[in-house]
Amino acid sequence: MNSTQLDDHGVLVTCPKCGQRNRLKYDKLAGTGRCGKCGTELTAPGEPIDVASDLAFDALTTRSALPVLVDFWAPWCGPCKMVAPELNKVAREGAGKWLVAKVNTESAQNLARRFRINAIPTMALFKNGLEVTRQVGAMAAPAIRKFLEPYLKNGKS
Ligand SMILES: [Zn+2]
């Protein structure tokens, strides 16, 4: 199961040492935080985050200090299942550099409509609340990285 959750203010992560839940504020995601209980250093999650509501989606994409790669997927979609482990890899590599979020278009139909998702999987990259690029179709981890690369440099969008 995914242990990372979102609220209006940040990403809730579990301290790897003591299990305490801590909130990393969206605007602080590029740096590190400390566990409120044991002081262990915490970084932005290196795993995909499930985004279930418009509110969480907007908070994440507009406030995140890091670019957010969003995977629009559905449980019945075969290629989406192939993409899932690739996204896990990309999320792990991107810890502290970018975030990976997943939107289940079956349950979050508002978001699917709003972004006119008519084929899945669709991957889109958001910076400062704006979609800067998207691609339809399954990609392996190296291709996803290549897709992200041009947009990760500062100042370019
Ligand atoms: Zn701790």
Backbone and ligand atoms as CSV (ligand in chain L), in Angstrom:
chain,resi,resn,atom,element,x,y,z
A,1,MET,N,N,0.833,-1.215,0.000
A,1,MET,CA,C,0.000,0.000,0.000
A,1,MET,C,C,0.864,1.259,0.000
A,2,ASN,N,N,0.292,2.278,-0.531
A,2,ASN,CA,C,0.969,3.558,-0.581
A,2,ASN,C,C,0.883,4.236,0.793
A,3,SER,N,N,2.027,4.638,1.321
A,3,SER,CA,C,2.000,5.217,2.668
A,3,SER,C,C,2.007,6.732,2.630
A,4,THR,N,N,2.085,7.310,1.437
A,4,THR,CA,C,2.133,8.763,1.331
A,4,THR,C,C,0.740,9.306,1.043
A,5,GLN,N,N,0.359,10.339,1.778
A,5,GLN,CA,C,-0.940,10.967,1.550
A,5,GLN,C,C,-0.771,12.472,1.443
A,6,LEU,N,N,-1.842,13.102,0.981
A,6,LEU,CA,C,-1.818,14.551,0.798
A,6,LEU,C,C,-2.888,15.198,1.648
A,7,ASP,N,N,-2.645,16.445,2.057
A,7,ASP,CA,C,-3.755,17.265,2.526
A,7,ASP,C,C,-3.601,18.651,1.897
A,8,ASP,N,N,-4.354,19.635,2.390
A,8,ASP,CA,C,-4.321,20.957,1.758
A,8,ASP,C,C,-2.948,21.625,1.863
A,9,HIS,N,N,-2.168,21.221,2.833
A,9,HIS,CA,C,-0.940,21.951,3.130
A,9,HIS,C,C,0.333,21.242,2.734
A,10,GLY,N,N,0.266,19.945,2.609
A,10,GLY,CA,C,1.499,19.258,2.297
A,10,GLY,C,C,1.321,17.765,2.132
A,11,VAL,N,N,2.475,17.131,2.051
A,11,VAL,CA,C,2.520,15.686,1.880
A,11,VAL,C,C,2.755,15.064,3.253
A,12,LEU,N,N,1.960,14.067,3.576
A,12,LEU,CA,C,2.131,13.385,4.849
A,12,LEU,C,C,3.010,12.162,4.628
A,13,VAL,N,N,4.138,12.162,5.290
A,13,VAL,CA,C,5.057,11.034,5.133
A,13,VAL,C,C,5.271,10.357,6.490
A,14,THR,N,N,5.582,9.086,6.425
A,14,THR,CA,C,5.841,8.328,7.639
A,14,THR,C,C,7.342,8.305,7.890
A,15,CYS,N,N,7.741,8.668,9.092
A,15,CYS,CA,C,9.160,8.645,9.456
A,15,CYS,C,C,9.673,7.209,9.358
A,16,PRO,N,N,10.776,7.004,8.586
A,16,PRO,CA,C,11.274,5.637,8.416
A,16,PRO,C,C,11.818,5.055,9.726
A,17,LYS,N,N,12.132,5.917,10.679
A,17,LYS,CA,C,12.754,5.434,11.904
A,17,LYS,C,C,11.721,5.122,12.988
A,18,CYS,N,N,10.806,6.070,13.239
A,18,CYS,CA,C,9.910,5.874,14.389
A,18,CYS,C,C,8.447,5.700,13.981
A,19,GLY,N,N,8.141,5.863,12.697
A,19,GLY,CA,C,6.765,5.634,12.262
A,19,GLY,C,C,5.838,6.814,12.464
A,20,GLN,N,N,6.346,7.901,13.005
A,20,GLN,CA,C,5.541,9.100,13.216
A,20,GLN,C,C,5.111,9.700,11.864
A,21,ARG,N,N,3.852,10.172,11.784
A,21,ARG,CA,C,3.407,10.867,10.571
A,21,ARG,C,C,3.860,12.319,10.651
A,22,ASN,N,N,4.460,12.791,9.587
A,22,ASN,CA,C,4.916,14.178,9.538
A,22,ASN,C,C,4.399,14.828,8.268
A,23,ARG,N,N,4.132,16.138,8.340
A,23,ARG,CA,C,3.726,16.844,7.132
A,23,ARG,C,C,4.892,17.635,6.567
A,24,LEU,N,N,5.215,17.371,5.292
A,24,LEU,CA,C,6.186,18.207,4.587
A,24,LEU,C,C,5.376,19.207,3.779
A,25,LYS,N,N,5.553,20.481,4.084
A,25,LYS,CA,C,4.762,21.489,3.367
A,25,LYS,C,C,5.157,21.513,1.894
A,26,TYR,N,N,4.168,21.780,1.041
A,26,TYR,CA,C,4.410,21.756,-0.405
A,26,TYR,C,C,5.546,22.678,-0.827
A,27,ASP,N,N,5.576,23.869,-0.236
A,27,ASP,CA,C,6.586,24.835,-0.675
A,27,ASP,C,C,7.980,24.522,-0.119
A,28,LYS,N,N,8.054,23.523,0.738
A,28,LYS,CA,C,9.354,23.153,1.311
A,28,LYS,C,C,9.865,21.829,0.757
A,29,LEU,N,N,9.186,21.327,-0.261
A,29,LEU,CA,C,9.493,19.968,-0.711
A,29,LEU,C,C,10.867,19.822,-1.342
A,30,ALA,N,N,11.441,20.939,-1.797
A,30,ALA,CA,C,12.744,20.841,-2.438
A,30,ALA,C,C,13.856,20.650,-1.410
A,31,GLY,N,N,13.571,20.948,-0.161
A,31,GLY,CA,C,14.585,20.764,0.882
A,31,GLY,C,C,14.290,19.529,1.708
A,32,THR,N,N,14.738,19.555,2.955
A,32,THR,CA,C,14.457,18.431,3.830
A,32,THR,C,C,13.776,18.948,5.090
A,33,GLY,N,N,13.084,18.062,5.763
A,33,GLY,CA,C,12.485,18.401,7.035
A,33,GLY,C,C,13.004,17.443,8.086
A,34,ARG,N,N,12.509,17.617,9.305
A,34,ARG,CA,C,12.911,16.693,10.365
A,34,ARG,C,C,11.677,16.125,11.029
A,35,CYS,N,N,11.772,14.875,11.408
A,35,CYS,CA,C,10.679,14.228,12.113
A,35,CYS,C,C,10.440,14.956,13.432
A,36,GLY,N,N,9.180,15.316,13.692
A,36,GLY,CA,C,8.836,16.045,14.899
A,36,GLY,C,C,9.073,15.247,16.172
A,37,LYS,N,N,9.178,13.960,16.031
A,37,LYS,CA,C,9.311,13.122,17.217
A,37,LYS,C,C,10.770,12.726,17.483
A,38,CYS,N,N,11.468,12.257,16.441
A,38,CYS,CA,C,12.816,11.719,16.689
A,38,CYS,C,C,13.909,12.497,15.976
A,39,GLY,N,N,13.539,13.469,15.134
A,39,GLY,CA,C,14.552,14.312,14.507
A,39,GLY,C,C,15.206,13.732,13.265
A,40,THR,N,N,14.776,12.565,12.835
A,40,THR,CA,C,15.322,11.977,11.615
A,40,THR,C,C,15.025,12.877,10.418
A,41,GLU,N,N,16.018,13.004,9.522
A,41,GLU,CA,C,15.822,13.854,8.359
A,41,GLU,C,C,14.804,13.218,7.413
A,42,LEU,N,N,13.884,14.040,6.940
A,42,LEU,CA,C,12.850,13.546,6.028
A,42,LEU,C,C,12.959,14.276,4.700
A,43,THR,N,N,12.821,13.540,3.619
A,43,THR,CA,C,12.863,14.167,2.297
A,43,THR,C,C,11.529,13.919,1.595
A,44,ALA,N,N,11.341,14.614,0.499
A,44,ALA,CA,C,10.131,14.415,-0.293
A,44,ALA,C,C,10.030,12.943,-0.678
A,45,PRO,N,N,8.807,12.438,-0.729
A,45,PRO,CA,C,8.628,11.000,-0.920
A,45,PRO,C,C,9.173,10.492,-2.243
A,46,GLY,N,N,9.841,9.354,-2.192
A,46,GLY,CA,C,10.368,8.721,-3.393
A,46,GLY,C,C,9.451,7.628,-3.887
A,47,GLU,N,N,8.164,7.897,-3.806
A,47,GLU,CA,C,7.181,6.927,-4.304
A,47,GLU,C,C,5.993,7.713,-4.849
A,48,PRO,N,N,5.255,7.118,-5.782
A,48,PRO,CA,C,4.099,7.839,-6.326
A,48,PRO,C,C,3.065,8.141,-5.235
A,49,ILE,N,N,2.429,9.299,-5.373
A,49,ILE,CA,C,1.423,9.737,-4.417
A,49,ILE,C,C,0.063,9.666,-5.097
A,50,ASP,N,N,-0.893,9.038,-4.460
A,50,ASP,CA,C,-2.236,8.979,-5.029
A,50,ASP,C,C,-2.974,10.281,-4.760
A,51,VAL,N,N,-3.502,10.880,-5.814
A,51,VAL,CA,C,-4.257,12.117,-5.676
A,51,VAL,C,C,-5.716,11.802,-5.972
A,52,ALA,N,N,-6.565,12.017,-4.979
A,52,ALA,CA,C,-7.940,11.551,-5.115
A,52,ALA,C,C,-8.954,12.676,-5.324
A,53,SER,N,N,-8.569,13.926,-5.069
A,53,SER,CA,C,-9.560,14.995,-5.179
A,53,SER,C,C,-8.997,16.207,-5.910
A,54,ASP,N,N,-9.896,17.030,-6.428
A,54,ASP,CA,C,-9.495,18.277,-7.085
A,54,ASP,C,C,-8.695,19.156,-6.131
A,55,LEU,N,N,-9.164,19.178,-4.893
A,55,LEU,CA,C,-8.540,20.036,-3.889
A,55,LEU,C,C,-7.080,19.647,-3.661
A,56,ALA,N,N,-6.871,18.362,-3.464
A,56,ALA,CA,C,-5.507,17.875,-3.231
A,56,ALA,C,C,-4.659,18.085,-4.480
A,57,PHE,N,N,-5.258,17.862,-5.651
A,57,PHE,CA,C,-4.538,18.036,-6.900
A,57,PHE,C,C,-4.076,19.485,-7.065
A,58,ASP,N,N,-5.005,20.420,-6.829
A,58,ASP,CA,C,-4.665,21.829,-6.995
A,58,ASP,C,C,-3.616,22.269,-5.980
A,59,ALA,N,N,-3.790,21.820,-4.741
A,59,ALA,CA,C,-2.834,22.197,-3.700
A,59,ALA,C,C,-1.451,21.683,-4.062
A,60,LEU,N,N,-1.395,20.450,-4.485
A,60,LEU,CA,C,-0.098,19.850,-4.829
A,60,LEU,C,C,0.544,20.546,-6.021
A,61,THR,N,N,-0.201,20.680,-7.113
A,61,THR,CA,C,0.435,21.191,-8.331
A,61,THR,C,C,0.740,22.688,-8.254
A,62,THR,N,N,-0.068,23.448,-7.522
A,62,THR,CA,C,0.214,24.888,-7.480
A,62,THR,C,C,1.229,25.244,-6.407
A,63,ARG,N,N,1.289,24.482,-5.327
A,63,ARG,CA,C,2.165,24.884,-4.226
A,63,ARG,C,C,3.488,24.139,-4.182
A,64,SER,N,N,3.580,23.036,-4.887
A,64,SER,CA,C,4.800,22.242,-4.792
A,64,SER,C,C,6.011,23.008,-5.291
A,65,ALA,N,N,7.093,22.944,-4.514
A,65,ALA,CA,C,8.350,23.553,-4.950
A,65,ALA,C,C,9.015,22.690,-6.018
A,66,LEU,N,N,8.535,21.480,-6.178
A,66,LEU,CA,C,9.104,20.561,-7.158
A,66,LEU,C,C,8.131,20.365,-8.313
A,67,PRO,N,N,8.658,20.108,-9.529
A,67,PRO,CA,C,7.763,19.745,-10.634
A,67,PRO,C,C,7.033,18.448,-10.289
A,68,VAL,N,N,5.808,18.330,-10.766
A,68,VAL,CA,C,5.001,17.153,-10.448
A,68,VAL,C,C,4.632,16.410,-11.732
A,69,LEU,N,N,5.073,15.177,-11.822
A,69,LEU,CA,C,4.685,14.315,-12.938
A,69,LEU,C,C,3.398,13.593,-12.532
A,70,VAL,N,N,2.352,13.792,-13.330
A,70,VAL,CA,C,1.073,13.174,-13.006
A,70,VAL,C,C,0.771,12.063,-14.009
A,71,ASP,N,N,0.468,10.906,-13.472
A,71,ASP,CA,C,0.074,9.765,-14.309
A,71,ASP,C,C,-1.437,9.610,-14.200
A,72,PHE,N,N,-2.128,9.814,-15.296
A,72,PHE,CA,C,-3.575,9.568,-15.333
A,72,PHE,C,C,-3.764,8.117,-15.781
A,73,TRP,N,N,-4.424,7.343,-14.941
A,73,TRP,CA,C,-4.517,5.896,-15.192
A,73,TRP,C,C,-5.897,5.395,-14.784
A,74,ALA,N,N,-6.138,4.114,-15.052
A,74,ALA,CA,C,-7.365,3.478,-14.576
A,74,ALA,C,C,-7.072,2.016,-14.278
A,75,PRO,N,N,-7.818,1.456,-13.327
A,75,PRO,CA,C,-7.540,0.075,-12.905
A,75,PRO,C,C,-7.708,-0.950,-14.029
A,76,TRP,N,N,-8.584,-0.682,-14.997
A,76,TRP,CA,C,-8.844,-1.671,-16.050
A,76,TRP,C,C,-7.863,-1.574,-17.212
A,77,CYS,N,N,-6.950,-0.657,-17.143
A,77,CYS,CA,C,-6.075,-0.374,-18.286
A,77,CYS,C,C,-4.783,-1.173,-18.185
A,78,GLY,N,N,-4.591,-2.120,-19.121
A,78,GLY,CA,C,-3.413,-2.981,-19.111
A,78,GLY,C,C,-2.093,-2.230,-19.166
A,79,PRO,N,N,-1.923,-1.325,-20.154
A,79,PRO,CA,C,-0.663,-0.573,-20.241
A,79,PRO,C,C,-0.366,0.223,-18.968
A,80,CYS,N,N,-1.429,0.679,-18.272
A,80,CYS,CA,C,-1.209,1.425,-17.025
A,80,CYS,C,C,-0.527,0.545,-15.987
A,81,LYS,N,N,-0.903,-0.730,-15.985
A,81,LYS,CA,C,-0.298,-1.663,-15.020
A,81,LYS,C,C,1.180,-1.858,-15.329
A,82,MET,N,N,1.524,-1.834,-16.623
A,82,MET,CA,C,2.928,-1.965,-16.991
A,82,MET,C,C,3.723,-0.720,-16.592
A,83,VAL,N,N,3.041,0.408,-16.618
A,83,VAL,CA,C,3.713,1.667,-16.304
A,83,VAL,C,C,3.984,1.802,-14.801
A,84,ALA,N,N,3.134,1.182,-13.981
A,84,ALA,CA,C,3.225,1.385,-12.527
A,84,ALA,C,C,4.628,1.127,-11.950
A,85,PRO,N,N,5.246,-0.042,-12.252
A,85,PRO,CA,C,6.592,-0.256,-11.684
A,85,PRO,C,C,7.627,0.711,-12.251
A,86,GLU,N,N,7.413,1.159,-13.490
A,86,GLU,CA,C,8.335,2.136,-14.095
A,86,GLU,C,C,8.231,3.471,-13.353
A,87,LEU,N,N,7.005,3.836,-13.021
A,87,LEU,CA,C,6.794,5.081,-12.278
A,87,LEU,C,C,7.411,4.996,-10.884
A,88,ASN,N,N,7.339,3.814,-10.278
A,88,ASN,CA,C,7.962,3.649,-8.965
A,88,ASN,C,C,9.453,3.944,-9.050
A,89,LYS,N,N,10.083,3.448,-10.118
A,89,LYS,CA,C,11.519,3.703,-10.310
A,89,LYS,C,C,11.784,5.196,-10.470
A,90,VAL,N,N,10.981,5.822,-11.318
A,90,VAL,CA,C,11.182,7.242,-11.602
A,90,VAL,C,C,10.957,8.069,-10.327
A,91,ALA,N,N,9.975,7.655,-9.516
A,91,ALA,CA,C,9.698,8.368,-8.265
A,91,ALA,C,C,10.872,8.226,-7.299
A,92,ARG,N,N,11.438,7.040,-7.248
A,92,ARG,CA,C,12.562,6.799,-6.337
A,92,ARG,C,C,13.756,7.661,-6.743
A,93,GLU,N,N,14.057,7.685,-8.038
A,93,GLU,CA,C,15.184,8.498,-8.529
A,93,GLU,C,C,14.943,9.984,-8.319
A,94,GLY,N,N,13.668,10.361,-8.322
A,94,GLY,CA,C,13.351,11.783,-8.309
A,94,GLY,C,C,13.182,12.369,-6.929
A,95,ALA,N,N,13.346,11.570,-5.884
A,95,ALA,CA,C,13.131,12.060,-4.520
A,95,ALA,C,C,13.907,13.355,-4.294
A,96,GLY,N,N,13.201,14.425,-3.977
A,96,GLY,CA,C,13.843,15.715,-3.754
A,96,GLY,C,C,14.028,16.538,-5.021
A,97,LYS,N,N,13.794,15.928,-6.200
A,97,LYS,CA,C,13.961,16.659,-7.469
A,97,LYS,C,C,12.628,16.829,-8.198
A,98,TRP,N,N,11.815,15.804,-8.151
A,98,TRP,CA,C,10.470,15.907,-8.706
A,98,TRP,C,C,9.561,14.966,-7.930
A,99,LEU,N,N,8.282,15.147,-8.094
A,99,LEU,CA,C,7.302,14.278,-7.449
A,99,LEU,C,C,6.551,13.507,-8.519
A,100,VAL,N,N,6.100,12.341,-8.164
A,100,VAL,CA,C,5.252,11.565,-9.052
A,100,VAL,C,C,3.898,11.399,-8.378
A,101,ALA,N,N,2.845,11.783,-9.089
A,101,ALA,CA,C,1.497,11.653,-8.554
A,101,ALA,C,C,0.670,10.793,-9.498
A,102,LYS,N,N,-0.306,10.101,-8.944
A,102,LYS,CA,C,-1.166,9.264,-9.766
A,102,LYS,C,C,-2.622,9.664,-9.577
A,103,VAL,N,N,-3.309,9.810,-10.697
A,103,VAL,CA,C,-4.727,10.131,-10.653
A,103,VAL,C,C,-5.498,8.975,-11.277
A,104,ASN,N,N,-6.317,8.337,-10.475
A,104,ASN,CA,C,-7.186,7.274,-10.960
A,104,ASN,C,C,-8.395,7.919,-11.646
A,105,THR,N,N,-8.438,7.810,-12.973
A,105,THR,CA,C,-9.466,8.536,-13.731
A,105,THR,C,C,-10.859,7.924,-13.546
A,106,GLU,N,N,-10.916,6.720,-12.985
A,106,GLU,CA,C,-12.207,6.114,-12.687
A,106,GLU,C,C,-12.841,6.778,-11.476
A,107,SER,N,N,-12.030,7.015,-10.450
A,107,SER,CA,C,-12.580,7.593,-9.226
A,107,SER,C,C,-12.503,9.123,-9.232
A,108,ALA,N,N,-11.515,9.686,-9.916
A,108,ALA,CA,C,-11.396,11.153,-9.960
A,108,ALA,C,C,-11.816,11.638,-11.350
A,109,GLN,N,N,-13.083,11.443,-11.675
A,109,GLN,CA,C,-13.552,11.759,-13.028
A,109,GLN,C,C,-13.538,13.254,-13.330
A,110,ASN,N,N,-13.697,14.055,-12.290
A,110,ASN,CA,C,-13.618,15.502,-12.473
A,110,ASN,C,C,-12.280,15.922,-13.055
A,111,LEU,N,N,-11.235,15.353,-12.476
A,111,LEU,CA,C,-9.888,15.705,-12.931
A,111,LEU,C,C,-9.661,15.214,-14.357
A,112,ALA,N,N,-10.131,14.024,-14.647
A,112,ALA,CA,C,-9.975,13.478,-15.995
A,112,ALA,C,C,-10.674,14.379,-17.016
A,113,ARG,N,N,-11.860,14.864,-16.649
A,113,ARG,CA,C,-12.611,15.743,-17.554
A,113,ARG,C,C,-11.906,17.079,-17.718
A,114,ARG,N,N,-11.486,17.619,-16.578
A,114,ARG,CA,C,-10.870,18.933,-16.587
A,114,ARG,C,C,-9.619,18.960,-17.469
A,115,PHE,N,N,-8.855,17.894,-17.427
A,115,PHE,CA,C,-7.623,17.877,-18.224
A,115,PHE,C,C,-7.815,17.144,-19.548
A,116,ARG,N,N,-9.075,16.895,-19.894
A,116,ARG,CA,C,-9.419,16.273,-21.174
A,116,ARG,C,C,-8.587,15.025,-21.436
A,117,ILE,N,N,-8.595,14.154,-20.463
A,117,ILE,CA,C,-7.879,12.890,-20.617
A,117,ILE,C,C,-8.775,11.953,-21.411
A,118,ASN,N,N,-8.411,11.683,-22.658
A,118,ASN,CA,C,-9.247,10.783,-23.453
A,118,ASN,C,C,-8.539,9.497,-23.823
A,119,ALA,N,N,-7.308,9.333,-23.361
A,119,ALA,CA,C,-6.601,8.075,-23.539
A,119,ALA,C,C,-5.712,7.886,-22.315
A,120,ILE,N,N,-5.561,6.658,-21.902
A,120,ILE,CA,C,-4.686,6.409,-20.761
A,120,ILE,C,C,-3.739,5.257,-21.081
A,121,PRO,N,N,-2.561,5.210,-20.506
A,121,PRO,CA,C,-2.084,6.229,-19.576
A,121,PRO,C,C,-1.706,7.538,-20.290
A,122,THR,N,N,-1.956,8.654,-19.602
A,122,THR,CA,C,-1.440,9.940,-20.039
A,122,THR,C,C,-0.549,10.472,-18.929
A,123,MET,N,N,0.645,10.878,-19.275
A,123,MET,CA,C,1.521,11.504,-18.285
A,123,MET,C,C,1.661,12.978,-18.606
A,124,ALA,N,N,1.499,13.792,-17.578
A,124,ALA,CA,C,1.606,15.235,-17.754
A,124,ALA,C,C,2.511,15.798,-16.670
A,125,LEU,N,N,3.258,16.826,-17.046
A,125,LEU,CA,C,4.157,17.452,-16.082
A,125,LEU,C,C,3.627,18.833,-15.718
A,126,PHE,N,N,3.534,19.096,-14.422
A,126,PHE,CA,C,3.042,20.377,-13.914
A,126,PHE,C,C,4.155,21.114,-13.197
A,127,LYS,N,N,4.287,22.399,-13.542
A,127,LYS,CA,C,5.209,23.274,-12.822
A,127,LYS,C,C,4.447,24.519,-12.438
A,128,ASN,N,N,4.511,24.895,-11.169
A,128,ASN,CA,C,3.819,26.087,-10.681
A,128,ASN,C,C,2.350,26.107,-11.090
A,129,GLY,N,N,1.725,24.968,-11.046
A,129,GLY,CA,C,0.294,24.888,-11.325
A,129,GLY,C,C,-0.072,24.794,-12.795
A,130,LEU,N,N,0.914,24.870,-13.664
A,130,LEU,CA,C,0.618,24.821,-15.094
A,130,LEU,C,C,1.129,23.530,-15.715
A,131,GLU,N,N,0.319,23.005,-16.612
A,131,GLU,CA,C,0.779,21.829,-17.350
A,131,GLU,C,C,1.758,22.283,-18.414
A,132,VAL,N,N,2.972,21.743,-18.398
A,132,VAL,CA,C,3.975,22.179,-19.364
A,132,VAL,C,C,4.164,21.193,-20.504
A,133,THR,N,N,3.854,19.942,-20.270
A,133,THR,CA,C,3.946,18.969,-21.348
A,133,THR,C,C,3.141,17.734,-20.973
A,134,ARG,N,N,2.750,16.974,-21.975
A,134,ARG,CA,C,2.103,15.693,-21.685
A,134,ARG,C,C,2.394,14.699,-22.795
A,135,GLN,N,N,2.264,13.440,-22.464
A,135,GLN,CA,C,2.419,12.410,-23.472
A,135,GLN,C,C,1.452,11.268,-23.185
A,136,VAL,N,N,0.848,10.767,-24.246
A,136,VAL,CA,C,-0.087,9.660,-24.121
A,136,VAL,C,C,0.651,8.364,-24.423
A,137,GLY,N,N,0.382,7.332,-23.634
A,137,GLY,CA,C,0.950,6.017,-23.917
A,137,GLY,C,C,1.945,5.579,-22.859
A,138,ALA,N,N,2.125,4.263,-22.788
A,138,ALA,CA,C,3.027,3.698,-21.796
A,138,ALA,C,C,4.471,4.022,-22.136
A,139,MET,N,N,5.256,4.282,-21.100
A,139,MET,CA,C,6.686,4.529,-21.286
A,139,MET,C,C,7.443,3.762,-20.212
A,140,ALA,N,N,8.629,3.293,-20.568
A,140,ALA,CA,C,9.515,2.697,-19.576
A,140,ALA,C,C,10.262,3.808,-18.849
A,141,ALA,N,N,10.851,3.457,-17.714
A,141,ALA,CA,C,11.500,4.467,-16.871
A,141,ALA,C,C,12.490,5.364,-17.627
A,142,PRO,N,N,13.371,4.804,-18.483
A,142,PRO,CA,C,14.320,5.685,-19.188
A,142,PRO,C,C,13.611,6.699,-20.096
A,143,ALA,N,N,12.505,6.262,-20.711
A,143,ALA,CA,C,11.755,7.167,-21.588
A,143,ALA,C,C,11.055,8.258,-20.773
A,144,ILE,N,N,10.571,7.885,-19.595
A,144,ILE,CA,C,9.911,8.878,-18.735
A,144,ILE,C,C,10.924,9.937,-18.301
A,145,ARG,N,N,12.114,9.460,-17.947
A,145,ARG,CA,C,13.169,10.383,-17.530
A,145,ARG,C,C,13.508,11.358,-18.652
A,146,LYS,N,N,13.605,10.830,-19.875
A,146,LYS,CA,C,13.927,11.641,-21.035
A,146,LYS,C,C,12.824,12.672,-21.298
A,147,PHE,N,N,11.591,12.243,-21.057
A,147,PHE,CA,C,10.418,13.096,-21.239
A,147,PHE,C,C,10.459,14.264,-20.242
A,148,LEU,N,N,10.948,13.995,-19.031
A,148,LEU,CA,C,10.982,15.023,-17.985
A,148,LEU,C,C,12.139,16.000,-18.148
A,149,GLU,N,N,13.260,15.451,-18.594
A,149,GLU,CA,C,14.528,16.159,-18.538
A,149,GLU,C,C,14.513,17.612,-19.017
A,150,PRO,N,N,13.952,17.892,-20.198
A,150,PRO,CA,C,14.031,19.272,-20.703
A,150,PRO,C,C,13.322,20.283,-19.816
A,151,TYR,N,N,12.434,19.797,-18.938
A,151,TYR,CA,C,11.599,20.712,-18.155
A,151,TYR,C,C,12.072,20.865,-16.717
A,152,LEU,N,N,13.157,20.188,-16.370
A,152,LEU,CA,C,13.580,20.197,-14.978
A,152,LEU,C,C,14.550,21.312,-14.661
A,153,LYS,N,N,15.168,21.872,-15.695
A,153,LYS,CA,C,16.118,22.950,-15.434
A,153,LYS,C,C,15.385,24.182,-14.963
A,154,ASN,N,N,16.049,24.908,-14.062
A,154,ASN,CA,C,15.431,26.110,-13.513
A,154,ASN,C,C,15.156,27.143,-14.589
A,155,GLY,N,N,14.038,27.803,-14.447
A,155,GLY,CA,C,13.736,28.897,-15.347
A,155,GLY,C,C,13.090,28.485,-16.645
A,156,LYS,N,N,13.188,27.200,-17.000
A,156,LYS,CA,C,12.566,26.773,-18.254
A,156,LYS,C,C,11.211,26.141,-17.933
A,157,SER,N,N,10.238,26.460,-18.765
A,157,SER,CA,C,8.967,25.797,-18.491
A,157,SER,C,C,8.327,25.314,-19.744
L,1,ZN,ZN,ZN,10.804,9.871,13.589
